Amino acid sequence: MKPLPPDCPQCGSPMVLNRFACAGCDAKLEGGFELPALARLSPEEQIFVIAFVRVHGSLKRMEELFDISYPTVKSRLANLARKLDKDFVVPDERSVVLDRLARGEITVSQALELLP
């Protein structure tokens, strides 16, 4: 299978998934699905992130793997962090508690105690 392009090759707008299909039973989900933040990175950026995780964050190993200097590794990581930060939203505490209640992880009385 081909990797998902994060942006439209024609106009550059972010791509949206409209359909998922199960490889096993061919069940389908249709709608507008947003790509996860990591999937919105270019294939090269995804490779860099995967390598960084695999070397447990060792900048020295990243230098060796990509044959680049320490400042270049730091710069690439900073650029990736900026891209990922703009999409990252911390859920408010109230929403987290209500989601846990909806999933049945906590009772109503526990939720009331936890709500700010």
C-alpha positions as CSV (number, residue, x, y, z in Angstrom):
1,M,0.0,0.0,0.0
2,K,1.1,3.6,-0.6
3,P,1.7,5.9,2.4
4,L,-1.0,8.5,3.0
5,P,0.0,12.0,1.7
6,P,-0.6,14.5,4.4
7,D,-1.4,17.3,2.0
8,C,-3.3,17.5,-1.3
9,P,-0.8,17.1,-4.2
10,Q,-2.8,19.5,-6.3
11,C,-3.6,22.4,-4.0
12,G,-1.6,21.7,-0.8
13,S,-4.7,21.6,1.6
14,P,-4.7,19.0,4.4
15,M,-6.0,15.6,3.3
16,V,-9.0,14.1,5.0
17,L,-9.9,10.4,5.0
18,N,-13.5,9.7,3.9
19,R,-13.5,5.9,4.1
20,F,-11.9,3.1,6.1
21,A,-12.2,-0.6,5.1
22,C,-11.3,-3.7,7.1
23,A,-8.8,-5.9,5.3
24,G,-10.3,-9.0,7.0
25,C,-14.1,-8.7,6.6
26,D,-14.4,-5.7,4.3
27,A,-16.5,-3.7,6.8
28,K,-16.5,0.0,6.0
29,L,-16.7,3.3,7.9
30,E,-17.5,6.4,5.9
31,G,-17.3,10.0,7.0
32,G,-14.7,12.8,7.4
33,F,-11.8,11.4,9.5
34,E,-8.9,13.7,10.4
35,L,-5.4,12.2,10.1
36,P,-3.5,11.9,13.4
37,A,-0.8,14.5,13.9
38,L,2.0,12.0,13.1
39,A,0.3,11.0,9.9
40,R,0.2,14.6,8.8
41,L,4.0,14.7,8.7
42,S,5.8,14.1,5.4
43,P,7.2,10.6,4.9
44,E,10.7,11.9,5.5
45,E,9.6,13.5,8.8
46,Q,7.9,10.3,9.8
47,I,11.1,8.3,9.2
48,F,13.0,10.8,11.3
49,V,10.5,10.4,14.2
50,I,10.5,6.6,14.0
51,A,14.3,6.5,14.0
52,F,14.4,8.9,17.0
53,V,12.1,6.6,18.9
54,R,14.0,3.5,17.9
55,V,17.3,4.9,19.2
56,H,15.6,6.0,22.4
57,G,16.2,9.7,21.7
58,S,20.0,9.4,21.3
59,L,21.1,12.5,19.4
60,K,24.5,10.9,18.8
61,R,22.9,7.8,17.1
62,M,20.7,10.2,15.0
63,E,23.8,12.0,13.9
64,E,25.3,8.6,12.8
65,L,22.1,7.2,11.2
66,F,21.5,10.3,9.1
67,D,25.1,11.4,8.7
68,I,24.2,14.9,9.9
69,S,25.6,17.2,12.6
70,Y,24.3,17.6,16.1
71,P,22.9,21.1,15.4
72,T,21.1,19.7,12.3
73,V,19.5,16.9,14.5
74,K,18.4,19.5,17.0
75,S,17.1,21.8,14.3
76,R,15.0,19.0,12.7
77,L,13.6,18.0,16.1
78,A,12.7,21.6,16.8
79,N,10.9,21.9,13.5
80,L,9.0,18.6,14.1
81,A,8.1,19.8,17.6
82,R,6.7,23.1,16.2
83,K,4.6,21.2,13.6
84,L,3.3,18.8,16.2
85,D,2.7,21.5,18.9
86,K,0.3,23.4,16.6
87,D,-2.0,20.4,16.4
88,F,-1.7,19.4,20.1
89,V,-4.6,20.3,22.3
90,V,-4.6,19.4,26.0
91,P,-8.1,18.2,26.9
92,D,-9.5,20.2,29.8
93,E,-9.8,18.3,33.1
94,R,-13.6,18.4,33.1
95,S,-13.8,16.7,29.7
96,V,-11.4,13.9,30.8
97,V,-13.6,13.2,33.9
98,L,-16.8,13.2,31.8
99,D,-15.2,10.9,29.2
100,R,-14.2,8.4,31.9
101,L,-17.7,8.5,33.3
102,A,-19.1,7.9,29.8
103,R,-16.9,4.8,29.4
104,G,-18.0,3.5,32.7
105,E,-14.6,3.7,34.3
106,I,-15.9,5.8,37.2
107,T,-19.2,6.2,39.0
108,V,-21.3,9.4,39.0
109,S,-20.3,10.0,42.6
110,Q,-16.6,9.6,41.8
111,A,-17.1,12.0,38.8
112,L,-18.7,14.6,41.0
113,E,-15.7,14.4,43.4
114,L,-13.2,14.8,40.6
115,L,-15.0,17.6,38.7
116,P,-13.4,21.0,39.3
